[in-house]
Amino acid sequence: MASSDKNSRSPAIIPSRAVGTPINNPNDEHNVHQIMERALYELTELSPQKQAAVGGLSGIAAGYCFAKASKAVAFTIGASILGLAIATQSGYIDIHFDRLRDTAQQQLNHIQRAARTTLPTTTNVDGEEIETFVDQSSNSITDSIKHFAVANLAITSSFIGGFLLGVAFE
């Protein structure tokens, strides 16, 4: 009788850790860094043939996705420009190119001023101040990937070859 009455059972309670976690966890970057470090370390433990296979297949996938995404972006931008040109020539819209050029120049000047005030500067041998664009932090994910790429040329070279193949497959 108890097996036939399905509605009389109490629902199962499944604890969820995702409910109590904040959306912006400050440890997320550290966790991602740890995951990347572990994954890269595990790749170095594989045989060279497996490293080349992993690098090649991941490169093909990345190249294919890059080609698809870049074609979609190029199509969207091209179609927008073409649509604006046709609408302007047909008289549906009127674009004030002189105002557009002046606004773009003002924004560019604003960005350049902001960059000059926020970027660190150093003095070269001649005493001239030069802007430095190099990130000085040595514990970033990009530094870990750079170090990994230099230390494991089998994976790096096969990834580059696979990436180019993935772009070519598109």
C-alpha positions in Angstrom: 0.0 0.0 0.0 2.8 2.3 0.8 4.5 1.6 -2.5 1.3 2.5 -4.5 0.8 5.8 -2.7 3.5 7.9 -4.2 2.2 11.3 -3.1 2.3 10.4 0.6 6.1 10.2 0.7 8.1 13.3 1.8 10.2 14.8 -0.8 13.9 14.2 -0.7 15.9 17.1 0.7 19.1 17.7 -1.3 21.5 20.2 0.3 22.8 22.8 -2.1 26.0 24.7 -1.5 25.2 27.0 -4.4 22.4 28.7 -2.6 24.5 30.2 0.2 27.5 31.2 -1.9 27.8 34.9 -2.8 27.8 35.8 -6.5 31.1 37.8 -6.4 33.4 35.6 -4.4 36.8 37.2 -3.9 38.5 33.8 -3.9 37.2 32.9 -7.4 40.3 34.2 -9.2 42.5 32.2 -6.7 40.4 29.1 -7.3 40.6 29.5 -11.1 44.4 30.0 -10.8 44.7 26.8 -8.7 42.6 24.8 -11.2 44.7 26.1 -14.1 47.9 25.2 -12.3 46.7 21.7 -11.5 45.5 21.1 -15.1 48.7 22.3 -16.6 50.7 20.2 -14.2 48.7 17.1 -15.1 49.4 17.7 -18.7 53.1 17.8 -18.1 52.9 14.3 -16.6 51.5 12.8 -19.8 53.7 11.2 -22.5 55.0 13.5 -25.3 52.6 11.8 -27.8 49.6 12.4 -25.5 50.8 16.0 -25.0 50.9 16.5 -28.7 47.5 15.0 -29.1 45.9 17.1 -26.4 47.6 20.3 -27.7 46.6 19.5 -31.3 43.0 18.7 -30.5 42.5 21.7 -28.2 44.1 23.9 -30.9 41.8 22.6 -33.6 38.8 23.3 -31.3 40.0 26.8 -30.4 40.8 27.6 -34.0 37.4 26.4 -35.3 35.6 28.4 -32.6 37.7 31.5 -33.3 37.0 31.2 -37.0 33.2 30.8 -36.4 33.1 33.7 -34.0 35.2 36.0 -36.1 33.0 35.3 -39.2 29.9 36.1 -37.2 31.4 39.4 -35.9 32.6 40.4 -39.3 29.2 39.6 -40.9 27.4 41.7 -38.3 29.7 44.7 -38.6 29.7 44.5 -42.4 26.0 44.2 -42.6 25.5 47.1 -40.3 27.9 49.3 -42.3 26.3 48.3 -45.6 22.8 48.9 -44.1 23.8 52.4 -42.9 25.3 53.2 -46.3 22.2 52.2 -48.2 19.9 54.0 -45.8 22.0 57.2 -46.1 22.1 57.0 -49.9 18.4 56.3 -50.0 17.6 59.3 -47.8 16.1 57.4 -44.9 18.7 58.7 -42.5 21.1 61.7 -42.5 24.5 61.1 -40.9 26.4 64.2 -40.0 29.9 63.0 -40.6 31.6 66.2 -39.5 29.9 65.9 -36.0 30.7 62.2 -35.9 34.4 62.9 -36.7 34.6 65.7 -34.0 33.0 63.5 -31.4 35.3 60.6 -32.2 38.3 62.9 -31.9 37.2 64.3 -28.6 36.7 60.8 -27.2 40.1 59.7 -28.5 41.7 62.7 -26.8 39.9 61.9 -23.6 41.0 58.3 -23.6 44.6 59.4 -24.3 44.6 61.8 -21.4 43.1 59.2 -19.1 45.8 56.7 -20.2 48.6 59.1 -19.6 47.4 59.8 -16.0 46.8 56.2 -15.0 49.6 54.4 -16.7 52.9 54.1 -14.7 55.8 55.9 -16.2 59.5 55.3 -15.9 62.6 57.3 -16.9 64.8 56.0 -19.7 68.6 56.5 -20.0 68.1 60.0 -21.6 65.9 61.2 -18.8 62.7 61.1 -20.8 59.6 59.7 -19.3 58.2 56.7 -21.1 55.0 54.8 -20.5 55.2 51.2 -19.3 52.5 48.8 -20.4 53.9 45.6 -18.8 52.0 44.1 -15.9 54.5 43.7 -13.1 52.5 41.0 -11.2 54.2 37.6 -11.4 51.4 35.6 -10.0 48.8 36.0 -12.7 47.2 33.2 -14.8 48.8 34.6 -18.0 52.2 34.3 -16.4 51.5 30.7 -15.5 50.4 30.0 -19.1 53.5 31.7 -20.5 55.8 29.7 -18.3 53.9 26.5 -19.2 54.1 27.3 -22.9 57.9 27.9 -22.8 58.5 24.8 -20.6 56.3 22.4 -22.7 57.0 23.0 -26.3 55.4 19.8 -27.5 52.0 21.0 -26.3 52.6 24.6 -27.4 53.7 23.8 -30.9 50.9 21.2 -31.4 48.3 23.7 -30.1 49.5 26.3 -32.5 49.4 23.8 -35.4 46.0 22.6 -34.3 44.7 26.2 -34.0 45.7 26.9 -37.6 44.1 23.7 -38.8 40.9 24.6 -36.9 40.9 28.0 -38.6 41.5 26.3 -42.0 38.7 23.8 -41.4 36.2 26.7 -41.2 
